[in-house]
Amino acid sequence: MILAFIWGRPAHFTKHLVFWALLIIMVFSIAEIDLSKIIKNTTACFFFKETFNLLIVNYLFLGGIIWLLTYFLIDDRDLYRGFILMATIPSAVAVVPFSYLLGGDEKIALIGTVSLYFCSLFISPLVAYFLLGVKGVILYELIKVLLLIILLPIFLSRILIRMPFYKDVKPASPIIINLGFFIVIYSVIGLNRELFFSRFDLLSIIILIAIIRTFGTGYLMELWGRIIGMSIKKRITYIFFAGYKNLGLTATVALIIFNPKTTAPSAACIFLELIFFISASFYYKKIKKA
């Protein structure tokens, strides 16, 4: 992030690598998902109940908040597109490892992630059509990109884990994923470096929306979970679905079908989501000690 702010010029080159970097991230991230944990001891009723709940949380609640804030606070056409596109995209793959690290419900995290990604293949184009007026060639490009970045990695990841060399490659997965994220984050921030430095009025609004749609929604979910008597394990997982979107996917789609400026909201939210994870880890550590 710091490098992108200091020296952003190479981002005009690395932007051409963003799609491939995200594809690799998705393949290796999904390869880490053990589908047997979803199937084992999971009833159809439980699966569909959690899928429905998390669709409400990630799309209706988080997506709705993003749309409302954008509608009332953003006048810039490209930034509006960037935020609305974010609302149409499913939760971040990081929900699974983050839930695990904080002691959340890993099974629900896995069910939600897999379900939301499949549902997004239908939801994202529909929402983009109605809220962004995306149609024709652009709608076709959106569907094509979603299929390539969501469906293809699921298929490739299942092939990868069956390959004899995967056991040797698996320990290097975090490094490969981090390198992929470096390319995506560096490119997104680097491409918007001038905007961030020259338009503090826009930057302040972007950051305000990013804070509300990450911390506001996440901790509102925590509050609601406590009110209805949800277990702490389940609340940990739910706050990530209430505060996280796949920003790498959002930025990649924005870059391909629109322009670099539409990736600015993703650039701001990436930073806030990292801080939110740190905040949540301290928060739940304190609660567990109490």
PEFEN-V217065 format. One record per helix or strand of 3 or more residues. SS is the DSSP state (A for helix, B for strand). FROM is the first residue (numbers start at 1). TO is the last residue. Records with the same first field share a line. If there is no record, write none. Layout:
SS = FROM-TO / FROM-TO
//
This chain:
A = 2-6 / 11-31 / 35-39 / 44-73 / 77-88 / 94-101 / 106-132 / 136-160 / 166-170 / 173-191 / 193-198 / 200-227 / 232-243 / 247-257 / 260-289
//
